[in-house]
Amino acid sequence: MQEPSKTAPREASKLITCVLPDDGTHKVLLDALYQERKTIKADVVSALATGDASASDAKPGTHAGSYLARLVTVVVPAAEADTWFEFICDKARIDREGGGVVFQNALVTSTLFTLPEDVAEEES
C-alpha cells in the first residue's frame, strides 16, 4: 500500500446528500450555499427516483412512481456538519410535502484542492 502524501491537508468530513424534486430547489440551495456559506464544494446530478413499489399497482419488473430528481452532495467539516445539515434542510424546504430527503454520513477523510494564487484565469 502506498504511503499517503504528507503535503495534502486532510480533515474529518461528512457528506451531506439531498434527494430533491426536479422543481428548481437545487438551484435555490446552490445559490444559498454559495452566497451565504461561501462554498463551491457541491455537486448536482439528475437522477431517476422511484416511489414505494409495494404501495402501487405496478406490473412486476416495472418501476412504480418514477420521477426526475436532483441529487445534491456537499462535503462539510465534521465539526460543523449539524449546522450545515440544518441550513441545507431549511434552504431546500425539506419539511414541505414532496420536499425530498437529506442524510449525512461520515467520510474517512477529504482533501481540499486549491489552485495557487498566481494562476491566471482562462479566457472563454
C-alpha positions in Angstrom: 0.0 0.0 0.0 1.3 3.4 -0.9 2.1 5.9 1.8 -0.3 8.9 1.8 1.0 12.3 0.8 2.2 14.5 3.7 1.6 17.6 1.7 -2.2 17.5 1.2 -4.2 18.9 4.1 -6.9 16.5 5.3 -9.7 16.9 7.7 -12.5 14.9 9.2 -15.5 15.5 7.0 -19.1 14.5 6.4 -21.0 14.1 3.2 -24.5 15.6 3.2 -26.7 14.1 0.4 -30.0 15.6 -0.7 -32.6 14.0 -3.0 -34.7 16.9 -4.2 -37.6 17.2 -6.5 -36.8 18.5 -10.0 -38.5 21.8 -9.4 -35.6 24.2 -9.2 -35.0 23.7 -5.5 -31.4 22.6 -6.2 -30.7 26.0 -7.8 -32.0 27.8 -4.7 -30.0 25.6 -2.5 -26.8 26.0 -4.6 -27.2 29.8 -4.6 -27.7 29.9 -0.9 -24.6 27.7 -0.3 -22.5 30.0 -2.5 -23.9 33.3 -1.3 -24.4 32.6 2.4 -21.9 29.9 3.1 -19.3 30.8 0.5 -18.9 27.2 -0.6 -18.2 25.9 -4.1 -17.9 22.3 -2.8 -21.2 20.9 -4.0 -22.2 18.6 -6.8 -25.6 18.1 -8.6 -26.7 15.3 -10.8 -30.0 14.4 -12.3 -31.5 11.1 -11.2 -34.5 8.9 -11.8 -36.1 8.2 -8.4 -38.9 5.7 -7.7 -41.7 5.6 -5.2 -42.8 2.8 -3.0 -43.5 -0.1 -5.3 -45.4 -2.0 -2.7 -48.0 0.7 -2.4 -48.8 0.8 -6.2 -50.5 -1.3 -8.8 -47.3 -1.6 -10.8 -46.7 -4.6 -13.0 -43.8 -6.9 -12.0 -40.5 -5.7 -13.4 -41.6 -2.1 -13.7 -40.7 1.0 -11.6 -43.7 2.5 -9.8 -43.9 6.2 -9.5 -40.7 7.1 -11.3 -39.9 10.8 -11.3 -36.9 13.0 -12.1 -35.0 14.2 -9.1 -31.8 16.2 -8.3 -29.1 14.6 -6.2 -27.1 17.3 -4.4 -24.0 16.4 -2.4 -21.9 18.7 -0.2 -18.7 17.8 1.8 -18.5 19.7 5.1 -16.2 19.7 8.1 -17.3 17.1 10.6 -17.3 19.6 13.4 -19.8 21.8 11.6 -22.0 19.1 10.0 -25.1 19.6 12.2 -25.1 23.3 11.4 -24.7 22.7 7.7 -27.4 20.0 7.8 -29.9 22.4 9.3 -29.0 25.1 6.8 -29.5 22.7 3.9 -32.8 21.4 5.2 -34.1 25.0 5.6 -32.9 26.3 2.2 -34.2 23.2 0.4 -37.5 23.3 2.3 -37.4 19.6 3.1 -40.3 19.9 5.5 -42.8 20.6 2.7 -44.8 17.7 1.2 -42.7 16.1 -1.5 -39.7 18.2 -0.4 -37.2 15.3 -0.6 -34.8 13.8 1.8 -31.5 14.7 3.3 -29.0 12.5 5.1 -25.4 12.6 6.1 -22.6 10.2 6.7 -19.0 10.3 7.8 -16.2 10.3 5.3 -12.9 8.6 6.2 -11.2 11.8 5.0 -11.3 14.5 2.4 -8.7 16.6 0.8 -9.1 20.3 -0.1 -7.5 21.0 -3.5 -6.9 24.7 -4.3 -5.1 26.4 -7.1 -2.1 28.7 -6.4 -2.9 32.4 -6.1 -0.8 33.3 -9.1 -2.7 31.1 -11.7 -4.3 33.3 -14.4 -8.0 33.0 -15.3 -8.7 31.2 -18.6 -10.4 33.2 -21.3 -13.6 31.7 -22.8 
